[in-house]
Amino acid sequence: MTTEDKAAKPNLRQKALEYLAKREYSAQELQKKLLQLAQRHQHKSRLQQREDEFAGDESAVDIDETLSAETHAEIAQIIADFQQKNWLSDQRFTEQIVHARQSKFGTMKIAQELKQKGVSDILISDAVQTLKQSELENARAVWRKKFKHAPSDRNEWAKQARFLQSRGYSFEIIKKVISDSNEE
C-alpha cells in the first residue's frame, strides 16, 4: 500500500462526514459518492505515477481504473459504521425527501425519486401510504398556484392535466382536482 493510498483512507471517512453534515443521504447514494471520490483519487495518483515513470523511462504503463477490493471493503465499512451510529439512515432520508417534496410533487414522482436514490421498497411503500393521505389537498394547492381558474375548453383541460401529470399526480387525482375546480 502506497503512502497515497494510506492518505486516501481517512479522506474517505472525513469526506463522508462532510457530505452528511450538509444533508441526508441514502446509503446507496453515499456509497456512490465515496466510490467516485476514490476513483478520482486513484486516477490522479496513477497519472502522477505514470508521469514519474515517463520521466525516468520511456515505456508506458497501463492504468487500471478499477478500485481495489480493499477500497470497496473500506467504503462498505464506513457505511456500516455510520448506520450503526445512526449518522446514516435511509428512514430519515426518506422522511426528509417526503417532507421537502410533498407540497410540490405527487406520490408517483416522489416514489420514483426515492427508488433512484436506492431506498428500499418497504420504506417507499410506507412513504407512499403517508403521501396518499394528503395528496388530493397538495394537488389542489399546486393547481391553484399555477392556474387561477377552471379550464374553459378541452385544450385548457388537457394543459392543466399535463401540468399535474408532470408533477407526479395520478389521473384519478387530476380528474378530481380539475372537476372540483369547475364547481368552485
C-alpha atoms as an extended CHARMM CRD file, in Angstrom:
* protein
*
       184  EXT
         1         1  MET       CA              0.0000000000        0.0000000000        0.0000000000  PROA      1               0.0000000000
         2         2  THR       CA              1.4980000000        3.3340000000       -1.0380000000  PROA      2               0.0000000000
         3         3  THR       CA              1.5930000000        6.4920000000        1.0340000000  PROA      3               0.0000000000
         4         4  GLU       CA             -1.0530000000        7.9930000000       -1.2470000000  PROA      4               0.0000000000
         5         5  ASP       CA             -3.4010000000        5.0480000000       -0.5980000000  PROA      5               0.0000000000
         6         6  LYS       CA             -2.9700000000        5.4940000000        3.1530000000  PROA      6               0.0000000000
         7         7  ALA       CA             -3.7610000000        9.1870000000        2.8250000000  PROA      7               0.0000000000
         8         8  ALA       CA             -6.9790000000        8.3420000000        0.9740000000  PROA      8               0.0000000000
         9         9  LYS       CA             -8.3810000000        6.1370000000        3.7650000000  PROA      9               0.0000000000
        10        10  PRO       CA             -9.0190000000        8.8620000000        6.3710000000  PROA      10              0.0000000000
        11        11  ASN       CA            -10.0320000000       11.1260000000        3.5000000000  PROA      11              0.0000000000
        12        12  LEU       CA            -12.9730000000        8.8580000000        2.5800000000  PROA      12              0.0000000000
        13        13  ARG       CA            -14.2840000000        8.8170000000        6.1440000000  PROA      13              0.0000000000
        14        14  GLN       CA            -13.7910000000       12.5640000000        6.5280000000  PROA      14              0.0000000000
        15        15  LYS       CA            -15.4500000000       13.2740000000        3.1870000000  PROA      15              0.0000000000
        16        16  ALA       CA            -18.4110000000       11.0650000000        4.1370000000  PROA      16              0.0000000000
        17        17  LEU       CA            -18.8230000000       13.0950000000        7.3360000000  PROA      17              0.0000000000
        18        18  GLU       CA            -18.6690000000       16.3250000000        5.3270000000  PROA      18              0.0000000000
        19        19  TYR       CA            -21.3580000000       15.0570000000        2.9550000000  PROA      19              0.0000000000
        20        20  LEU       CA            -23.6310000000       14.0440000000        5.8450000000  PROA      20              0.0000000000
        21        21  ALA       CA            -23.0660000000       17.3570000000        7.6230000000  PROA      21              0.0000000000
        22        22  LYS       CA            -24.6370000000       19.1450000000        4.6510000000  PROA      22              0.0000000000
        23        23  ARG       CA            -27.7210000000       16.9400000000        4.1190000000  PROA      23              0.0000000000
        24        24  GLU       CA            -29.1540000000       13.4530000000        4.4980000000  PROA      24              0.0000000000
        25        25  TYR       CA            -28.0740000000       10.7430000000        2.0610000000  PROA      25              0.0000000000
        26        26  SER       CA            -29.3250000000        7.2440000000        1.3860000000  PROA      26              0.0000000000
        27        27  ALA       CA            -26.7400000000        4.5180000000        1.9470000000  PROA      27              0.0000000000
        28        28  GLN       CA            -26.5420000000        3.8070000000       -1.7890000000  PROA      28              0.0000000000
        29        29  GLU       CA            -26.1620000000        7.4760000000       -2.6440000000  PROA      29              0.0000000000
        30        30  LEU       CA            -23.3340000000        7.9730000000       -0.1220000000  PROA      30              0.0000000000
        31        31  GLN       CA            -21.6140000000        4.7960000000       -1.3170000000  PROA      31              0.0000000000
        32        32  LYS       CA            -21.7510000000        6.0540000000       -4.9070000000  PROA      32              0.0000000000
        33        33  LYS       CA            -20.2610000000        9.4270000000       -3.9370000000  PROA      33              0.0000000000
        34        34  LEU       CA            -17.4420000000        7.7680000000       -1.9800000000  PROA      34              0.0000000000
        35        35  LEU       CA            -16.6750000000        5.3900000000       -4.8590000000  PROA      35              0.0000000000
        36        36  GLN       CA            -16.4750000000        8.3430000000       -7.2480000000  PROA      36              0.0000000000
        37        37  LEU       CA            -14.1610000000       10.1640000000       -4.8380000000  PROA      37              0.0000000000
        38        38  ALA       CA            -11.9060000000        7.1090000000       -4.5220000000  PROA      38              0.0000000000
        39        39  GLN       CA            -11.8210000000        6.6680000000       -8.3070000000  PROA      39              0.0000000000
        40        40  ARG       CA            -10.8680000000       10.3120000000       -8.8330000000  PROA      40              0.0000000000
        41        41  HSD       CA             -8.1160000000       10.0000000000       -6.2210000000  PROA      41              0.0000000000
        42        42  GLN       CA             -6.8420000000        6.7540000000       -7.7470000000  PROA      42              0.0000000000
        43        43  HSD       CA             -6.8950000000        8.2530000000      -11.2310000000  PROA      43              0.0000000000
        44        44  LYS       CA             -4.8760000000       11.2850000000      -10.1040000000  PROA      44              0.0000000000
        45        45  SER       CA             -2.3180000000        9.1790000000       -8.2480000000  PROA      45              0.0000000000
        46        46  ARG       CA             -1.9040000000        6.7990000000      -11.2060000000  PROA      46              0.0000000000
        47        47  LEU       CA             -1.4770000000        9.7080000000      -13.6050000000  PROA      47              0.0000000000
        48        48  GLN       CA              1.1930000000       11.1130000000      -11.3030000000  PROA      48              0.0000000000
        49        49  GLN       CA              2.8500000000        7.6920000000      -11.1350000000  PROA      49              0.0000000000
        50        50  ARG       CA              2.7330000000        7.4470000000      -14.9150000000  PROA      50              0.0000000000
        51        51  GLU       CA              4.2930000000       10.9050000000      -15.3050000000  PROA      51              0.0000000000
        52        52  ASP       CA              7.0630000000        9.9400000000      -12.8750000000  PROA      52              0.0000000000
        53        53  GLU       CA              7.7370000000        6.7340000000      -14.8090000000  PROA      53              0.0000000000
        54        54  PHE       CA              7.7630000000        8.5930000000      -18.1400000000  PROA      54              0.0000000000
        55        55  ALA       CA             10.3570000000       10.9920000000      -16.7650000000  PROA      55              0.0000000000
        56        56  GLY       CA             12.7400000000        8.1250000000      -15.9830000000  PROA      56              0.0000000000
        57        57  ASP       CA             11.6970000000        5.5180000000      -18.5470000000  PROA      57              0.0000000000
        58        58  GLU       CA             10.0570000000        5.7070000000      -21.9540000000  PROA      58              0.0000000000
        59        59  SER       CA              7.9030000000        2.5580000000      -21.5190000000  PROA      59              0.0000000000
        60        60  ALA       CA              4.2080000000        3.2660000000      -20.9070000000  PROA      60              0.0000000000
        61        61  VAL       CA              2.3100000000        1.7100000000      -18.0200000000  PROA      61              0.0000000000
        62        62  ASP       CA             -1.3460000000        0.6520000000      -18.4060000000  PROA      62              0.0000000000
        63        63  ILE       CA             -3.6440000000        2.3790000000      -15.9590000000  PROA      63              0.0000000000
        64        64  ASP       CA             -6.2520000000        0.0620000000      -14.4600000000  PROA      64              0.0000000000
        65        65  GLU       CA             -9.1460000000        2.2240000000      -13.2600000000  PROA      65              0.0000000000
        66        66  THR       CA            -10.8410000000       -0.4430000000      -11.1700000000  PROA      66              0.0000000000
        67        67  LEU       CA            -10.8290000000        0.0980000000       -7.4440000000  PROA      67              0.0000000000
        68        68  SER       CA             -9.2710000000       -2.4740000000       -5.1800000000  PROA      68              0.0000000000
        69        69  ALA       CA            -11.3190000000       -4.8350000000       -3.0620000000  PROA      69              0.0000000000
        70        70  GLU       CA             -9.8080000000       -3.0510000000       -0.0490000000  PROA      70              0.0000000000
        71        71  THR       CA            -11.3380000000        0.2520000000       -1.1190000000  PROA      71              0.0000000000
        72        72  HSD       CA            -14.7610000000       -1.3270000000       -1.6580000000  PROA      72              0.0000000000
        73        73  ALA       CA            -14.5000000000       -3.0200000000        1.7390000000  PROA      73              0.0000000000
        74        74  GLU       CA            -13.4430000000        0.2320000000        3.3790000000  PROA      74              0.0000000000
        75        75  ILE       CA            -16.4100000000        2.1040000000        1.9140000000  PROA      75              0.0000000000
        76        76  ALA       CA            -18.7590000000       -0.6940000000        2.9890000000  PROA      76              0.0000000000
        77        77  GLN       CA            -17.2560000000       -0.4990000000        6.4950000000  PROA      77              0.0000000000
        78        78  ILE       CA            -17.7260000000        3.2870000000        6.6260000000  PROA      78              0.0000000000
        79        79  ILE       CA            -21.3770000000        2.9190000000        5.5480000000  PROA      79              0.0000000000
        80        80  ALA       CA            -22.0000000000        0.1460000000        8.1140000000  PROA      80              0.0000000000
        81        81  ASP       CA            -20.2890000000        2.1410000000       10.8720000000  PROA      81              0.0000000000
        82        82  PHE       CA            -22.3050000000        5.2770000000       10.0890000000  PROA      82              0.0000000000
        83        83  GLN       CA            -25.5500000000        3.2800000000       10.0150000000  PROA      83              0.0000000000
        84        84  GLN       CA            -24.7190000000        1.6470000000       13.3430000000  PROA      84              0.0000000000
        85        85  LYS       CA            -24.0450000000        5.0770000000       14.8850000000  PROA      85              0.0000000000
        86        86  ASN       CA            -27.2820000000        6.3220000000       13.2590000000  PROA      86              0.0000000000
        87        87  TRP       CA            -25.4120000000        9.0090000000       11.3420000000  PROA      87              0.0000000000
        88        88  LEU       CA            -26.7550000000        7.4970000000        8.1210000000  PROA      88              0.0000000000
        89        89  SER       CA            -30.3780000000        6.4100000000        7.9520000000  PROA      89              0.0000000000
        90        90  ASP       CA            -32.4600000000        5.5440000000        4.9010000000  PROA      90              0.0000000000
        91        91  GLN       CA            -35.5780000000        6.0540000000        7.0520000000  PROA      91              0.0000000000
        92        92  ARG       CA            -34.5380000000        9.6050000000        7.9510000000  PROA      92              0.0000000000
        93        93  PHE       CA            -33.5220000000       10.2810000000        4.3320000000  PROA      93              0.0000000000
        94        94  THR       CA            -36.9450000000        9.0950000000        3.1260000000  PROA      94              0.0000000000
        95        95  GLU       CA            -38.7690000000       11.2860000000        5.6440000000  PROA      95              0.0000000000
        96        96  GLN       CA            -36.6830000000       14.2950000000        4.6210000000  PROA      96              0.0000000000
        97        97  ILE       CA            -37.3700000000       13.7870000000        0.8950000000  PROA      97              0.0000000000
        98        98  VAL       CA            -41.1030000000       13.2860000000        1.5110000000  PROA      98              0.0000000000
        99        99  HSD       CA            -41.3090000000       16.3840000000        3.6910000000  PROA      99              0.0000000000
       100       100  ALA       CA            -39.4070000000       18.5270000000        1.1790000000  PROA      100             0.0000000000
       101       101  ARG       CA            -41.2350000000       17.3370000000       -1.9350000000  PROA      101             0.0000000000
       102       102  GLN       CA            -44.8390000000       16.6320000000       -0.8960000000  PROA      102             0.0000000000
       103       103  SER       CA            -46.0530000000       20.2070000000       -1.3210000000  PROA      103             0.0000000000
       104       104  LYS       CA            -44.8440000000       20.3470000000       -4.9420000000  PROA      104             0.0000000000
       105       105  PHE       CA            -44.9850000000       16.8120000000       -6.3060000000  PROA      105             0.0000000000
       106       106  GLY       CA            -47.2610000000       13.8040000000       -6.4070000000  PROA      106             0.0000000000
       107       107  THR       CA            -46.7970000000       10.3670000000       -4.9380000000  PROA      107             0.0000000000
       108       108  MET       CA            -45.5340000000        8.7620000000       -8.1420000000  PROA      108             0.0000000000
       109       109  LYS       CA            -42.7770000000       11.3140000000       -8.7030000000  PROA      109             0.0000000000
       110       110  ILE       CA            -41.5660000000       11.1570000000       -5.0960000000  PROA      110             0.0000000000
       111       111  ALA       CA            -41.6280000000        7.3440000000       -5.1030000000  PROA      111             0.0000000000
       112       112  GLN       CA            -39.6010000000        7.3050000000       -8.3320000000  PROA      112             0.0000000000
       113       113  GLU       CA            -37.0200000000        9.6850000000       -6.8580000000  PROA      113             0.0000000000
       114       114  LEU       CA            -36.6740000000        7.5250000000       -3.7450000000  PROA      114             0.0000000000
       115       115  LYS       CA            -36.2090000000        4.4250000000       -5.9020000000  PROA      115             0.0000000000
       116       116  GLN       CA            -33.4830000000        6.1580000000       -7.9070000000  PROA      116             0.0000000000
       117       117  LYS       CA            -31.6950000000        7.0880000000       -4.6840000000  PROA      117             0.0000000000
       118       118  GLY       CA            -31.6030000000        3.4360000000       -3.6070000000  PROA      118             0.0000000000
       119       119  VAL       CA            -34.2420000000        3.4580000000       -0.8780000000  PROA      119             0.0000000000
       120       120  SER       CA            -35.7500000000        0.0510000000       -0.0870000000  PROA      120             0.0000000000
       121       121  ASP       CA            -39.1970000000       -0.8700000000       -1.4030000000  PROA      121             0.0000000000
       122       122  ILE       CA            -40.5320000000       -1.1940000000        2.1610000000  PROA      122             0.0000000000
       123       123  LEU       CA            -39.5880000000        2.4030000000        3.0100000000  PROA      123             0.0000000000
       124       124  ILE       CA            -41.0030000000        3.6150000000       -0.3110000000  PROA      124             0.0000000000
       125       125  SER       CA            -44.2630000000        1.7900000000        0.3670000000  PROA      125             0.0000000000
       126       126  ASP       CA            -44.5170000000        3.4170000000        3.8120000000  PROA      126             0.0000000000
       127       127  ALA       CA            -43.8090000000        6.8270000000        2.2880000000  PROA      127             0.0000000000
       128       128  VAL       CA            -46.4800000000        6.2960000000       -0.3840000000  PROA      128             0.0000000000
       129       129  GLN       CA            -49.0620000000        5.4580000000        2.2860000000  PROA      129             0.0000000000
       130       130  THR       CA            -48.1810000000        8.6670000000        4.1280000000  PROA      130             0.0000000000
       131       131  LEU       CA            -48.3270000000       10.7240000000        0.9420000000  PROA      131             0.0000000000
       132       132  LYS       CA            -51.6890000000        9.3080000000       -0.1770000000  PROA      132             0.0000000000
       133       133  GLN       CA            -53.3700000000       10.8610000000        2.8740000000  PROA      133             0.0000000000
       134       134  SER       CA            -52.7010000000       14.4260000000        1.7500000000  PROA      134             0.0000000000
       135       135  GLU       CA            -52.1670000000       14.0140000000       -1.9980000000  PROA      135             0.0000000000
       136       136  LEU       CA            -55.5180000000       15.4860000000       -3.0710000000  PROA      136             0.0000000000
       137       137  GLU       CA            -55.0860000000       18.6290000000       -0.9570000000  PROA      137             0.0000000000
       138       138  ASN       CA            -51.4970000000       19.0530000000       -2.1770000000  PROA      138             0.0000000000
       139       139  ALA       CA            -52.5810000000       18.6300000000       -5.8090000000  PROA      139             0.0000000000
       140       140  ARG       CA            -55.2810000000       21.2780000000       -5.3350000000  PROA      140             0.0000000000
       141       141  ALA       CA            -52.7400000000       23.6850000000       -3.8490000000  PROA      141             0.0000000000
       142       142  VAL       CA            -50.3060000000       23.1010000000       -6.7300000000  PROA      142             0.0000000000
       143       143  TRP       CA            -53.1390000000       23.5530000000       -9.2550000000  PROA      143             0.0000000000
       144       144  ARG       CA            -54.3800000000       26.7890000000       -7.5900000000  PROA      144             0.0000000000
       145       145  LYS       CA            -50.8830000000       28.2470000000       -7.5690000000  PROA      145             0.0000000000
       146       146  LYS       CA            -50.4350000000       27.6400000000      -11.3030000000  PROA      146             0.0000000000
       147       147  PHE       CA            -53.9950000000       28.0910000000      -12.5870000000  PROA      147             0.0000000000
       148       148  LYS       CA            -56.3540000000       30.6180000000      -11.0660000000  PROA      148             0.0000000000
       149       149  HSD       CA            -59.4610000000       29.4620000000      -12.9410000000  PROA      149             0.0000000000
       150       150  ALA       CA            -61.1680000000       26.3040000000      -14.1750000000  PROA      150             0.0000000000
       151       151  PRO       CA            -60.4490000000       25.1750000000      -17.7420000000  PROA      151             0.0000000000
       152       152  SER       CA            -62.7210000000       26.7900000000      -20.3160000000  PROA      152             0.0000000000
       153       153  ASP       CA            -62.3040000000       24.1610000000      -23.0410000000  PROA      153             0.0000000000
       154       154  ARG       CA            -60.7550000000       20.7600000000      -23.7720000000  PROA      154             0.0000000000
       155       155  ASN       CA            -57.3710000000       22.2320000000      -24.6950000000  PROA      155             0.0000000000
       156       156  GLU       CA            -57.1610000000       24.1290000000      -21.4280000000  PROA      156             0.0000000000
       157       157  TRP       CA            -58.2520000000       20.9950000000      -19.5230000000  PROA      157             0.0000000000
       158       158  ALA       CA            -55.5200000000       18.9710000000      -21.2700000000  PROA      158             0.0000000000
       159       159  LYS       CA            -52.9180000000       21.6320000000      -20.4810000000  PROA      159             0.0000000000
       160       160  GLN       CA            -53.8200000000       21.6200000000      -16.7920000000  PROA      160             0.0000000000
       161       161  ALA       CA            -53.8930000000       17.8110000000      -16.7000000000  PROA      161             0.0000000000
       162       162  ARG       CA            -50.4510000000       17.5860000000      -18.3370000000  PROA      162             0.0000000000
       163       163  PHE       CA            -49.0610000000       20.0070000000      -15.7810000000  PROA      163             0.0000000000
       164       164  LEU       CA            -50.3600000000       17.9640000000      -12.8530000000  PROA      164             0.0000000000
       165       165  GLN       CA            -49.2210000000       14.7400000000      -14.5020000000  PROA      165             0.0000000000
       166       166  SER       CA            -45.7010000000       16.1450000000      -14.9020000000  PROA      166             0.0000000000
       167       167  ARG       CA            -45.7160000000       16.7820000000      -11.1680000000  PROA      167             0.0000000000
       168       168  GLY       CA            -46.3620000000       13.0990000000      -10.4910000000  PROA      168             0.0000000000
       169       169  TYR       CA            -50.0760000000       13.0360000000       -9.7190000000  PROA      169             0.0000000000
       170       170  SER       CA            -52.2410000000       10.1070000000      -10.7980000000  PROA      170             0.0000000000
       171       171  PHE       CA            -55.0030000000       10.5450000000      -13.3720000000  PROA      171             0.0000000000
       172       172  GLU       CA            -57.6080000000        9.8780000000      -10.6810000000  PROA      172             0.0000000000
       173       173  ILE       CA            -56.3140000000       12.7870000000       -8.5810000000  PROA      173             0.0000000000
       174       174  ILE       CA            -56.0150000000       15.0110000000      -11.6630000000  PROA      174             0.0000000000
       175       175  LYS       CA            -59.6600000000       14.3820000000      -12.6160000000  PROA      175             0.0000000000
       176       176  LYS       CA            -60.8310000000       15.2040000000       -9.0850000000  PROA      176             0.0000000000
       177       177  VAL       CA            -58.7960000000       18.4150000000       -8.8800000000  PROA      177             0.0000000000
       178       178  ILE       CA            -59.8670000000       19.7640000000      -12.2600000000  PROA      178             0.0000000000
       179       179  SER       CA            -63.5050000000       18.6550000000      -11.8270000000  PROA      179             0.0000000000
       180       180  ASP       CA            -63.6580000000       20.2820000000       -8.3990000000  PROA      180             0.0000000000
       181       181  SER       CA            -62.2910000000       23.4980000000       -9.9100000000  PROA      181             0.0000000000
       182       182  ASN       CA            -65.3530000000       23.6720000000      -12.1850000000  PROA      182             0.0000000000
       183       183  GLU       CA            -67.6130000000       23.6170000000       -9.1300000000  PROA      183             0.0000000000
       184       184  GLU       CA            -65.8250000000       26.4710000000       -7.3600000000  PROA      184             0.0000000000
